[in-house]
Amino acid sequence: MLSSGAHCSTKSRKLLCCPSEAPVGGAVAGRQSGTGAGVRCLGDTYYMSADVSQFEPHDVVLMAFNHHVVIHAQKVLDDGSVSDTFTHKSLFPEDMDPLSVGGTLDPDGTLVVTVRRTPAPEPARGPAYRSEARL
């Protein structure tokens, strides 16, 4: 279900929807890189992907902080030296829920990161309580 103020388009036979501050087409401005798709949203979930095919699943770590999601991977050899590293940082819209970050590794080595959107706050209806004191 789409919220009001969302822009949607069909691109590559997928429905892409993002908040009104994002350009039509679903990509969040300035966040796309050559290592994967930019941040996109569908319904109440944001998505991004990155190619981590050169790493084993246990080498990949997802972190979320300050509206960012960071994918960090490093390949450690038996002698303890690091032979390869990968870091990708993406800025997500402010309504992301950092506690909902998850990832799925496809068989081809594409990591698909999902982040839920926080629900929009309901309009203010006045104070939820009232107190009164008489002297």
HELIX and SHEET records of a PDB file:
HELIX    1   1 PRO A   57  ASP A   59  5                                   3    
HELIX    2   2 PRO A   98  SER A  100  5                                   3    
SHEET    1   A 2 HIS A   7  LYS A  11  0                                        
SHEET    2   A 2 LYS A  14  CYS A  18 -1                                        
SHEET    1   B 4 ARG A  40  LEU A  42  0                                        
SHEET    2   B 4 THR A  45  ASP A  51 -1                                        
SHEET    3   B 4 THR A 110  ARG A 116 -1                                        
SHEET    4   B 4 GLY A 102  LEU A 105 -1                                        
SHEET    1   C 3 VAL A  60  PHE A  65  0                                        
SHEET    2   C 3 HIS A  68  VAL A  76 -1                                        
SHEET    3   C 3 VAL A  82  LEU A  91 -1                                        
END                                                                             
